Amino acid sequence: MKFSSALKFNAVSEWWEEYIDYDYLKKYIYQLEKQQQNLNSSYRDLESNEQTSLVGRPFEEATDSIFIPILDKELKKVTLFYEHQEKELFDELEELEALVQKQDELGLDGDHYADDEYDEEDDDSISRSPERQRRRRLSSSANTKPNTSRPGESSHVRQSPVRHRHSTSSSEADMEDSVASLRRSVSPRRTMQKLANTFSLMKDSVTMKDSVTSSGILETIWTARTDYAYDTRLLFKRRITNLYVSFSSLQSYVEVNHSGFRKILKKYDKVTFSELKDHYLHDVLEQTVPFLPNSKDRLNGATDRLVDLYTKCVARGNRNLAKQQLKLLQRENIAWERDTVWRQMIGRERRGEGVSSNPPGTLVKEPQPGLFSIPTPFGRIAITRKVLYLIIALVVFAVLLNVEVVEGREGNRCFAVLVFCTVLWATESIPLFVTSILVPLLLVCLQVVRGPKPEYEHLSAPDATKVIFSAMFSPTIMLLIGGFTISSALSKTSIDRILITRVLSLAGTRPSVVLLAFMCVSCFASMWISNVAAPTLCFTLIRPILRTLPPKTSFAPALILGIALAANIGGQSSPISSPQNLIALQNMDDPLDWGRWFAVALPVSAISILLIWGLLLASYRPARSPDGESEIEIRPIRATKEPFTGQQYWVSFVCLGTIALWCVAHSIEDYIGDMGVIAIIPIIAFFSTGILKKDDFEQFTWTIVFLAMGGIALGKGVTSSGLLDVMGELVRDLVDGFSLYTVVLILAPIVLVISTFISHTIASVLLVPIAKEVAASLDGDHQNLLIFVTALICSAGMGMPVSGFPNQTAATQEDDLGELYLSNTDFLKNGIPASIFATLVVATVGYLLMIAIGL
């Protein structure tokens, strides 16, 4: 959770305006960063002209004098509020202690009270239990009888009969009432004023004296079992609890603001290359009243005094019980306040309804209106584009089920399922993973699955279910989960960020070199933390650079697009970098080990990155400034100075060991069986040692897992239904007489076009089985080669904003004014040529390397 969100979640809602304005300070730091970059450039120009006397000192040394007054203003606001709140709470504490002492002096015979001093709200909030309401009705009926008080006795003060309660602890029995009274409590000063008036009436009308129980134990107002004694204790309990919560809130106020100042100073030092944090924290912040050690001691002493009062007035001398109940009531109050005050606000921000959840200058996206509406008895139903696509898919599905397109009932039904799912995946009328989950349902219910060759007997629904689900959770899926585990561990321990920043710190300030460095880092990161997470990480790292660039510079779109295209290329580089690679391994009769995959994929990826880099340099000329008269200079990335920890060394050791085992999987398959078994090693190593938690497991991209599982299930259905045999005969007729390389050249553009317009994973689901069947019709055993080529080209489809997750992420990047860095023209002008370059590299260099390794 970001600190700005944590601040909102942990703040006291009534005091919100008195907390450190973290968001404002953060925006101010970014403004200083841009000014610093501009002034430093001017300083370097003047220094080169030997006019340094006009500048004085670099802006790095001047930002402190600008930012410190802003911090001092926030600190003064926090200090004044704390001093006011502290004085008010301590005055109330002293008043409460005085009232407790006064009650001790009055003694027990104050079992008289004025009924007219309590209004309905007070009376209702004091006694809620059924037993107490019964006694109040009895007391009320007794008070309606003729007055039988003795002469001289005050007419408005009556003796209440002593009603003994059960022998259980009253403090335990009152818990439910006290929690409810906390929420409905009246003003504390008004309550205590009523209590003081009652004491005066009792003192004027009754001569007080102590009472002794039948057992000889001295009984006080804090231990007696009369109605008045109980109500008095409940009033004091409410007041003590409210005051205890207020003191605890003030302690939390101090801690949250201290964290806020520490966080904002850390960000300031990181952004402006300053060293203000330690000085300001120790010499300024911790010397002010709220953050002094004796202030903390005073607050702790106040809470101890309240525990003593609660022990005496409520807990009958049991201090441990007093602490336990006060802590419980405090947690109840915090949970209630968070739930009622902040949950709606945070929920709105997460749904994008709040202004604060959007970058400055951006507008909340309104839901797209329907294409048209249809009147129904239940009202008009808006037909959106997705609903229209869903209706078309259902109509096509129904037609194909009733028209014989493919020979054989099972094959024809499987063809209908294949077309139906393809339309749903291509249009995304429902989420992709939902379509994948729909696949086994359709295959089983439509009786598509048949037994193995040569009998091809029809399988019953239970048998078909076992076949489909056993195929869905395969070693390939375990390999995918193992990849997610490695990715999560690298991200959680910040190893990915440390390594990436250290590499980028060597790139210098030349735009062309910085662009190539980020593309290489994006490609390399995609190999290990997936091409879904890698571009997101890189886009986070380039924000400091983008903030300091001149407006309308061409370097920003070139950098963002370069990261996205490189992440797509990185999807080729390792078996776990993208789901399409795993689907290819799943369809190989003899899956490639990691060593042979790297032997082909790494050279192909490296050549593709260099070609795309050259394309972007020619297209954008990123070194040129917007005015065209000079070259821009990029702010360097500063490498982290923190050394590796033992936990990071452990994660690195496990990851490298797992990858090494994957590389030699074929050599040790007699011992480990499959690469999916090796994937269990990081799962056990990281979750059993506490490096990853249950929450980390829940945050895996399970939609991708189910997407891959649905693709595997559909492939199983196509194979077992006989549809693949029919398709194989058609393909065999088409490629009859063609050589292997000619088939590669025919297959490559087909795969590229399809993977450009639909998800790469879905393209591999549809095309890998076809490539496998095409290979079966050729001379020689070239199944793995064509499957490998198909998988690599699936990752090369990047000509549209919707072509893969990296492109989708890049298309949403905005500047400070809410304007998109990239347009559709950027993708068409650069993405399509980049896709063609990458495909040609696979079809030439990749093909030669595959032949060289024996495919």
MARLUM-581892 format. One line per 10 residues: number of its first residue (from 0); their letters; for each residue x negated, y, z negated of C-alpha. Coordinates in steps of 0.2 Angstrom, whole numbers. Example, Ala and Ser with C-alpha at 12.3 -4.5 7.8 and 13.67 -1.06 7.14 Angstrom:
! MARLUM-581892
0) as) -62 -22 -39 ~ -68 -5 -36
! end
This chain:
! MARLUM-581892
0) mkfssalkfn) 0 0 0 ~ -7 17 5 ~ -10 29 -10 ~ 3 41 -4 ~ 16 28 -5 ~ 9 21 -22 ~ 10 39 -29 ~ 29 40 -24 ~ 32 23 -31 ~ 23 26 -48
10) avsewweeyi) 28 44 -51 ~ 42 50 -63 ~ 55 57 -52 ~ 60 72 -62 ~ 41 77 -62 ~ 38 74 -43 ~ 34 93 -40 ~ 21 93 -53 ~ 10 79 -46 ~ -6 82 -35
20) dydylkkyiy) 0 86 -18 ~ -10 72 -10 ~ -3 73 8 ~ -6 91 9 ~ -24 89 3 ~ -27 75 16 ~ -21 86 30 ~ -32 100 24 ~ -47 89 24 ~ -43 84 43
30) qlekqqqnln) -42 103 47 ~ -59 105 39 ~ -66 91 48 ~ -62 98 65 ~ -68 116 60 ~ -84 107 54 ~ -87 99 70 ~ -84 114 80 ~ -96 125 69 ~ -109 112 69
40) ssyrdlesne) -110 112 88 ~ -111 131 88 ~ -125 130 75 ~ -135 117 86 ~ -133 129 101 ~ -139 144 91 ~ -153 133 84 ~ -159 128 101 ~ -159 147 106 ~ -170 151 90
50) qtslvgrpfe) -156 161 83 ~ -153 151 67 ~ -153 167 56 ~ -136 171 63 ~ -128 155 56 ~ -136 154 39 ~ -133 136 34 ~ -123 121 42 ~ -104 120 39 ~ -107 104 29
60) eatdsifipi) -113 114 15 ~ -99 127 16 ~ -84 116 16 ~ -86 113 -3 ~ -83 132 -6 ~ -67 131 4 ~ -60 115 -3 ~ -64 117 -21 ~ -52 132 -24 ~ -38 121 -16
70) ldkelkkvtl) -43 107 -29 ~ -43 120 -43 ~ -26 126 -39 ~ -19 108 -39 ~ -29 104 -55 ~ -22 120 -64 ~ -4 115 -59 ~ -7 98 -67 ~ -15 105 -83 ~ -1 118 -86
80) fyehqekelf) 13 105 -84 ~ 4 93 -95 ~ 1 106 -109 ~ 19 111 -109 ~ 25 93 -109 ~ 13 88 -123 ~ 19 102 -134 ~ 37 99 -131 ~ 35 80 -135 ~ 24 82 -151
90) deleelealv) 37 95 -157 ~ 51 82 -155 ~ 40 69 -163 ~ 38 80 -178 ~ 56 84 -179 ~ 60 65 -178 ~ 48 61 -192 ~ 56 75 -203 ~ 73 68 -200 ~ 68 50 -205
100) qkqdelgldg) 60 57 -221 ~ 76 67 -224 ~ 86 51 -222 ~ 75 42 -234 ~ 78 55 -247 ~ 97 54 -245 ~ 97 35 -249 ~ 110 22 -245 ~ 126 30 -251 ~ 128 39 -236
110) dhyaddeyde) 140 26 -230 ~ 152 40 -227 ~ 153 49 -210 ~ 164 61 -202 ~ 174 53 -188 ~ 177 70 -180 ~ 158 72 -177 ~ 157 59 -164 ~ 166 61 -147 ~ 172 47 -137
120) edddsisrsp) 156 46 -126 ~ 145 45 -142 ~ 156 32 -150 ~ 157 22 -134 ~ 139 22 -131 ~ 135 17 -149 ~ 146 1 -151 ~ 149 -10 -136 ~ 149 -28 -143 ~ 166 -36 -145
130) erqrrrrlss) 163 -39 -163 ~ 159 -21 -166 ~ 175 -15 -156 ~ 185 -27 -167 ~ 178 -19 -183 ~ 181 -1 -176 ~ 200 -6 -172 ~ 201 -12 -190 ~ 193 4 -197 ~ 205 14 -186
140) santkpntsr) 220 5 -193 ~ 214 7 -210 ~ 211 26 -208 ~ 230 28 -202 ~ 236 22 -219 ~ 242 35 -232 ~ 227 44 -240 ~ 223 35 -257 ~ 207 44 -261 ~ 204 50 -278
150) pgesshvrqs) 207 68 -283 ~ 191 78 -280 ~ 185 67 -266 ~ 183 76 -249 ~ 198 73 -238 ~ 187 72 -222 ~ 175 59 -230 ~ 182 42 -233 ~ 173 27 -241 ~ 171 13 -227
160) pvrhrhstss) 172 -4 -234 ~ 156 -14 -233 ~ 157 -28 -220 ~ 143 -40 -221 ~ 136 -46 -204 ~ 129 -63 -199 ~ 112 -67 -206 ~ 103 -66 -190 ~ 91 -52 -187 ~ 100 -36 -182
170) seadmedsva) 86 -30 -172 ~ 88 -45 -160 ~ 106 -43 -160 ~ 105 -25 -155 ~ 94 -27 -140 ~ 109 -27 -127 ~ 117 -12 -135 ~ 101 -2 -135 ~ 96 -5 -117 ~ 114 1 -112
180) slrrsvsprr) 113 16 -123 ~ 96 21 -116 ~ 105 24 -99 ~ 120 32 -106 ~ 112 42 -120 ~ 117 59 -123 ~ 106 74 -125 ~ 93 70 -139 ~ 94 87 -147 ~ 113 86 -147
190) tmqklantfs) 113 69 -155 ~ 101 74 -169 ~ 110 90 -173 ~ 126 79 -175 ~ 116 68 -186 ~ 109 82 -197 ~ 127 89 -199 ~ 132 72 -205 ~ 118 72 -218 ~ 124 89 -224
200) lmkdsvtmkd) 142 84 -226 ~ 136 68 -235 ~ 125 78 -247 ~ 138 91 -251 ~ 152 78 -254 ~ 143 63 -262 ~ 130 60 -275 ~ 118 49 -267 ~ 110 34 -276 ~ 101 18 -271
210) svtssgilet) 110 2 -270 ~ 105 -15 -276 ~ 111 -31 -268 ~ 117 -46 -278 ~ 100 -54 -275 ~ 91 -40 -284 ~ 83 -33 -268 ~ 83 -14 -266 ~ 93 -10 -250 ~ 90 5 -240
220) iwtartdyay) 99 13 -225 ~ 86 4 -214 ~ 91 -13 -221 ~ 109 -12 -226 ~ 123 -20 -216 ~ 136 -7 -217 ~ 144 1 -201 ~ 137 18 -205 ~ 119 10 -208 ~ 120 1 -191
230) dtrllfkrri) 126 16 -182 ~ 112 27 -190 ~ 99 14 -185 ~ 105 14 -167 ~ 105 33 -166 ~ 87 33 -172 ~ 82 18 -161 ~ 89 27 -146 ~ 79 43 -150 ~ 63 34 -154
240) tnlyvsfssl) 64 23 -138 ~ 67 39 -127 ~ 53 48 -135 ~ 41 32 -133 ~ 46 31 -115 ~ 42 50 -113 ~ 25 48 -120 ~ 22 33 -110 ~ 27 43 -94 ~ 15 57 -99
250) qsyvevnhsg) 1 44 -100 ~ 5 37 -83 ~ 6 55 -76 ~ -12 58 -82 ~ -18 41 -75 ~ -9 44 -58 ~ -16 61 -56 ~ -34 56 -60 ~ -32 42 -47 ~ -26 55 -35
260) frkilkkydk) -40 67 -37 ~ -53 52 -36 ~ -45 46 -20 ~ -44 63 -11 ~ -62 67 -16 ~ -68 50 -9 ~ -59 54 7 ~ -66 72 7 ~ -84 65 5 ~ -81 52 19
270) vtfselkdhy) -74 64 32 ~ -85 79 29 ~ -101 70 24 ~ -101 79 8 ~ -106 73 -10 ~ -93 82 -20 ~ -84 68 -29 ~ -96 64 -43 ~ -99 82 -47 ~ -81 87 -47
280) lhdvleqtvp) -75 72 -57 ~ -87 73 -71 ~ -90 92 -72 ~ -73 99 -68 ~ -59 86 -69 ~ -64 77 -84 ~ -67 93 -94 ~ -49 99 -92 ~ -36 96 -106 ~ -26 81 -98
290) flpnskdrln) -41 71 -94 ~ -51 74 -110 ~ -54 58 -121 ~ -46 67 -137 ~ -30 70 -126 ~ -29 52 -123 ~ -32 48 -141 ~ -18 60 -146 ~ -6 52 -134 ~ -11 35 -141
300) gatdrlvdly) -9 41 -158 ~ 9 47 -154 ~ 14 31 -148 ~ 7 22 -163 ~ 17 34 -174 ~ 33 30 -164 ~ 29 11 -166 ~ 28 14 -185 ~ 45 23 -185 ~ 53 10 -175
310) tkcvargnrn) 45 -3 -187 ~ 53 6 -202 ~ 70 11 -194 ~ 74 -4 -183 ~ 63 -19 -184 ~ 64 -21 -204 ~ 45 -19 -206 ~ 40 -31 -192 ~ 27 -21 -182 ~ 24 -35 -169
320) lakqqlkllq) 43 -36 -165 ~ 43 -17 -164 ~ 29 -17 -151 ~ 37 -30 -141 ~ 54 -22 -140 ~ 47 -5 -136 ~ 37 -12 -122 ~ 52 -21 -116 ~ 63 -6 -116 ~ 49 4 -107
330) reniawerdt) 48 -9 -93 ~ 67 -9 -92 ~ 67 10 -90 ~ 53 10 -77 ~ 61 -4 -67 ~ 78 5 -67 ~ 71 22 -62 ~ 61 14 -48 ~ 76 4 -42 ~ 88 19 -42
340) vwrqmigrer) 77 34 -38 ~ 64 28 -25 ~ 70 12 -17 ~ 82 21 -5 ~ 69 34 0 ~ 56 21 3 ~ 68 10 12 ~ 73 25 23 ~ 54 28 27 ~ 51 10 32
350) rgegvssnpp) 66 10 43 ~ 60 27 51 ~ 74 37 45 ~ 64 49 34 ~ 54 63 41 ~ 39 59 30 ~ 37 42 39 ~ 33 50 56 ~ 17 59 61 ~ 18 78 61
360) gtlvkepqpg) 27 84 77 ~ 35 68 81 ~ 53 64 82 ~ 63 49 75 ~ 67 38 90 ~ 86 37 92 ~ 94 20 97 ~ 96 18 116 ~ 114 21 121 ~ 123 7 130
370) lfsiptpfgr) 124 6 148 ~ 143 5 147 ~ 156 -1 135 ~ 171 -13 135 ~ 187 -10 126 ~ 192 -25 115 ~ 206 -27 102 ~ 192 -24 89 ~ 186 -8 97 ~ 174 -3 111
380) iaitrkvlyl) 159 -14 112 ~ 143 -5 119 ~ 134 -16 132 ~ 115 -12 131 ~ 102 -18 143 ~ 97 -32 132 ~ 115 -38 130 ~ 117 -38 149 ~ 101 -48 151 ~ 107 -61 138
390) iialvvfavl) 124 -62 147 ~ 115 -65 164 ~ 104 -78 156 ~ 119 -87 149 ~ 128 -87 166 ~ 113 -94 175 ~ 111 -107 162 ~ 129 -113 163 ~ 128 -113 182 ~ 112 -123 183
400) lnvevvegre) 119 -136 170 ~ 133 -139 182 ~ 124 -139 199 ~ 111 -152 203 ~ 95 -144 208 ~ 83 -157 202 ~ 86 -176 205 ~ 90 -185 189 ~ 102 -179 175 ~ 88 -176 162
410) gnrcfavlvf) 77 -167 174 ~ 91 -156 180 ~ 95 -151 162 ~ 77 -148 158 ~ 76 -137 173 ~ 91 -127 167 ~ 83 -125 149 ~ 66 -120 157 ~ 75 -106 168 ~ 85 -100 153
420) ctvlwatesi) 71 -99 141 ~ 60 -90 155 ~ 73 -77 158 ~ 75 -74 139 ~ 56 -73 137 ~ 54 -62 152 ~ 68 -49 147 ~ 65 -51 128 ~ 84 -49 126 ~ 81 -59 110
430) plfvtsilvp) 65 -60 100 ~ 52 -71 108 ~ 50 -83 93 ~ 69 -85 92 ~ 69 -91 110 ~ 55 -103 105 ~ 65 -110 90 ~ 80 -112 102 ~ 70 -124 113 ~ 70 -140 102
440) lllvclqvvr) 89 -137 99 ~ 93 -137 118 ~ 81 -152 122 ~ 89 -163 109 ~ 107 -158 111 ~ 107 -159 130 ~ 99 -176 129 ~ 84 -171 139 ~ 70 -182 131 ~ 66 -199 138
450) gpkpeyehls) 55 -212 133 ~ 37 -215 140 ~ 33 -223 157 ~ 37 -234 165 ~ 54 -238 157 ~ 60 -220 155 ~ 73 -226 143 ~ 85 -213 136 ~ 81 -208 118 ~ 95 -206 105
460) apdatkvifs) 96 -189 97 ~ 87 -195 81 ~ 73 -202 91 ~ 72 -187 102 ~ 71 -176 87 ~ 56 -185 80 ~ 47 -184 97 ~ 50 -166 99 ~ 45 -160 81 ~ 30 -172 81
470) amfsptimll) 24 -163 96 ~ 27 -146 90 ~ 16 -147 74 ~ 0 -153 83 ~ -18 -151 79 ~ -17 -135 90 ~ -5 -127 78 ~ -17 -131 64 ~ -31 -123 73 ~ -21 -108 76
480) iggftissal) -17 -107 57 ~ -35 -109 53 ~ -39 -94 65 ~ -27 -84 55 ~ -35 -89 39 ~ -52 -84 45 ~ -45 -67 52 ~ -36 -63 35 ~ -52 -67 25 ~ -63 -56 36
490) sktsidrili) -51 -42 35 ~ -47 -43 16 ~ -66 -43 11 ~ -69 -29 24 ~ -83 -39 32 ~ -75 -35 49 ~ -75 -16 45 ~ -93 -17 38 ~ -100 -26 53 ~ -91 -15 66
500) trvlslagtr) -96 2 58 ~ -114 -4 57 ~ -114 -8 75 ~ -105 8 80 ~ -117 19 70 ~ -131 14 82 ~ -121 20 97 ~ -126 38 95 ~ -116 53 102 ~ -116 51 121
510) psvvllafmc) -98 47 126 ~ -102 34 139 ~ -113 24 126 ~ -99 26 113 ~ -86 20 125 ~ -96 4 129 ~ -100 1 111 ~ -81 2 106 ~ -77 -10 120 ~ -90 -22 115
520) vscfasmwis) -84 -21 97 ~ -66 -23 102 ~ -70 -39 113 ~ -80 -46 99 ~ -68 -43 85 ~ -54 -51 96 ~ -64 -67 97 ~ -62 -69 78 ~ -48 -59 71 ~ -37 -61 86
530) nvaaptlcft) -33 -49 100 ~ -18 -44 90 ~ -27 -37 75 ~ -43 -31 83 ~ -36 -16 93 ~ -27 -11 78 ~ -43 -10 68 ~ -52 -1 82 ~ -39 12 84 ~ -40 15 65
540) lirpilrtlp) -59 18 67 ~ -58 30 81 ~ -46 42 72 ~ -60 53 65 ~ -67 54 83 ~ -51 59 90 ~ -47 72 77 ~ -63 81 82 ~ -61 81 101 ~ -57 96 110
550) pktsfapali) -38 96 116 ~ -35 88 133 ~ -52 79 134 ~ -53 64 145 ~ -63 54 133 ~ -48 51 121 ~ -37 41 134 ~ -53 33 141 ~ -58 27 124 ~ -40 20 119
560) lgialaanig) -38 11 136 ~ -55 4 135 ~ -52 -3 118 ~ -36 -11 124 ~ -43 -18 140 ~ -58 -25 130 ~ -46 -33 117 ~ -37 -42 132 ~ -54 -48 138 ~ -58 -54 121
570) gqsspisspq) -43 -65 122 ~ -53 -76 134 ~ -69 -77 123 ~ -65 -90 110 ~ -52 -104 108 ~ -44 -95 93 ~ -43 -78 100 ~ -26 -80 108 ~ -12 -92 108 ~ -14 -96 127
580) nlialqnmdd) -31 -103 124 ~ -24 -115 111 ~ -10 -120 123 ~ -23 -124 136 ~ -32 -135 124 ~ -16 -144 119 ~ -13 -149 138 ~ -31 -155 141 ~ -32 -174 140 ~ -50 -172 134
590) pldwgrwfav) -50 -154 125 ~ -66 -144 127 ~ -77 -141 112 ~ -82 -123 107 ~ -99 -125 114 ~ -93 -128 132 ~ -79 -115 130 ~ -92 -102 125 ~ -104 -107 140 ~ -90 -101 152
600) alpvsaisil) -80 -88 142 ~ -94 -77 135 ~ -103 -73 152 ~ -86 -71 160 ~ -81 -59 147 ~ -97 -49 147 ~ -97 -46 165 ~ -79 -41 165 ~ -82 -28 151 ~ -96 -20 161
610) liwglllasy) -86 -19 176 ~ -71 -11 167 ~ -83 1 158 ~ -89 7 175 ~ -71 9 181 ~ -67 20 166 ~ -82 30 168 ~ -78 33 187 ~ -60 36 183 ~ -60 48 168
620) rparspdges) -78 55 167 ~ -77 55 148 ~ -93 65 145 ~ -85 80 154 ~ -77 94 143 ~ -59 100 148 ~ -67 116 155 ~ -79 106 166 ~ -93 117 161 ~ -102 106 148
630) eieirpirat) -103 89 140 ~ -94 84 124 ~ -103 77 110 ~ -95 63 100 ~ -96 63 81 ~ -106 48 75 ~ -99 34 65 ~ -107 33 48 ~ -111 15 43 ~ -106 10 25
640) kepftgqqyw) -120 9 12 ~ -111 -4 1 ~ -121 -20 0 ~ -114 -37 3 ~ -105 -45 -12 ~ -106 -63 -17 ~ -88 -65 -11 ~ -92 -58 6 ~ -107 -70 7 ~ -96 -84 3
650) vsfvclgtia) -83 -79 16 ~ -97 -77 29 ~ -104 -94 25 ~ -87 -103 27 ~ -83 -94 43 ~ -100 -98 51 ~ -99 -116 45 ~ -82 -119 52 ~ -87 -111 69 ~ -102 -122 70
660) lwcvahsied) -92 -137 67 ~ -79 -132 80 ~ -94 -130 92 ~ -100 -148 90 ~ -82 -156 87 ~ -84 -168 101 ~ -100 -175 94 ~ -92 -178 77 ~ -74 -183 82 ~ -76 -201 76
670) yigdmgviai) -77 -193 58 ~ -65 -178 59 ~ -53 -183 73 ~ -49 -166 80 ~ -53 -148 78 ~ -37 -145 69 ~ -44 -155 54 ~ -59 -144 54 ~ -47 -129 53 ~ -41 -135 35
680) ipiiaffstg) -59 -131 28 ~ -57 -112 28 ~ -39 -114 21 ~ -45 -124 6 ~ -61 -113 4 ~ -52 -97 3 ~ -35 -100 -5 ~ -42 -112 -19 ~ -55 -99 -24 ~ -43 -85 -25
690) ilkkddfeqf) -50 -75 -10 ~ -33 -76 -2 ~ -17 -76 -11 ~ 1 -82 -8 ~ 5 -65 -1 ~ -9 -67 12 ~ -2 -83 18 ~ 15 -76 20 ~ 8 -62 30 ~ 1 -73 44
700) twtivflamg) 9 -69 61 ~ 21 -84 60 ~ 31 -77 75 ~ 15 -82 86 ~ 15 -99 78 ~ 33 -102 82 ~ 30 -95 99 ~ 16 -108 102 ~ 26 -122 95 ~ 41 -118 106
710) gialgkgvts) 30 -118 121 ~ 23 -135 116 ~ 40 -142 114 ~ 46 -135 131 ~ 30 -143 139 ~ 35 -160 130 ~ 52 -158 137 ~ 47 -155 155 ~ 35 -170 154 ~ 47 -183 146
720) sglldvmgel) 62 -178 156 ~ 54 -181 173 ~ 54 -163 179 ~ 35 -162 179 ~ 35 -177 191 ~ 47 -168 203 ~ 37 -152 202 ~ 21 -162 205 ~ 28 -169 221 ~ 32 -152 228
730) vrdlvdgfsl) 15 -145 223 ~ 6 -160 230 ~ 15 -156 247 ~ 10 -138 246 ~ -9 -141 242 ~ -11 -156 253 ~ -27 -154 262 ~ -34 -139 252 ~ -51 -140 243 ~ -52 -137 224
740) ytvvlilapi) -59 -119 227 ~ -45 -115 239 ~ -33 -120 226 ~ -41 -109 213 ~ -40 -94 225 ~ -22 -98 227 ~ -18 -101 209 ~ -27 -85 202 ~ -16 -71 210 ~ 0 -81 205
750) vlvistfish) -6 -82 187 ~ -11 -64 187 ~ 5 -57 193 ~ 16 -67 181 ~ 5 -64 166 ~ 5 -45 170 ~ 24 -44 168 ~ 28 -56 154 ~ 19 -61 138 ~ 2 -69 141
760) tiasvllvpi) 7 -83 129 ~ 23 -86 138 ~ 14 -86 155 ~ 2 -100 149 ~ 17 -110 142 ~ 25 -109 160 ~ 9 -111 171 ~ -3 -122 162 ~ 8 -138 165 ~ 10 -133 183
770) akevaasldg) -9 -131 184 ~ -11 -148 176 ~ 0 -156 189 ~ -8 -147 203 ~ -25 -154 197 ~ -17 -172 197 ~ -13 -171 216 ~ -32 -166 220 ~ -46 -178 223 ~ -57 -180 207
780) dhqnllifvt) -53 -176 189 ~ -51 -157 189 ~ -37 -155 176 ~ -47 -146 163 ~ -55 -134 176 ~ -38 -128 183 ~ -31 -127 165 ~ -46 -117 160 ~ -45 -105 174 ~ -26 -103 171
790) alicsagmgm) -29 -99 153 ~ -43 -86 156 ~ -33 -77 170 ~ -18 -76 158 ~ -28 -65 147 ~ -33 -54 162 ~ -16 -48 166 ~ -16 -30 159 ~ -10 -19 172 ~ 6 -13 163
800) pvsgfpnqta) 10 -6 146 ~ 19 -22 141 ~ 5 -33 147 ~ 0 -40 130 ~ -1 -34 113 ~ -17 -23 115 ~ -8 -13 129 ~ 8 -11 119 ~ -2 -4 104 ~ -12 7 115
810) atqeddlgel) 3 14 123 ~ 10 20 107 ~ -6 30 101 ~ -2 49 98 ~ -11 64 95 ~ -8 76 80 ~ 6 85 90 ~ 15 69 94 ~ 10 68 112 ~ 5 51 119
820) ylsntdflkn) -13 49 124 ~ -9 37 139 ~ 5 37 152 ~ 11 23 164 ~ 0 31 177 ~ -16 27 166 ~ -11 9 165 ~ -7 7 184 ~ -22 17 189 ~ -35 8 178
830) gipasifatl) -26 -8 171 ~ -22 -15 188 ~ -40 -13 195 ~ -47 -20 179 ~ -35 -35 180 ~ -41 -38 198 ~ -60 -37 193 ~ -57 -49 178 ~ -48 -62 189 ~ -61 -61 202
840) vvatvgyllm) -75 -64 189 ~ -65 -79 183 ~ -63 -86 200 ~ -81 -84 205 ~ -93 -84 190 ~ -81 -93 179 ~ -78 -107 192 ~ -97 -109 195 ~ -100 -111 176 ~ -86 -123 175
850) iaigl) -94 -134 188 ~ -110 -132 180 ~ -104 -140 163 ~ -96 -154 172 ~ -77 -149 173
! end
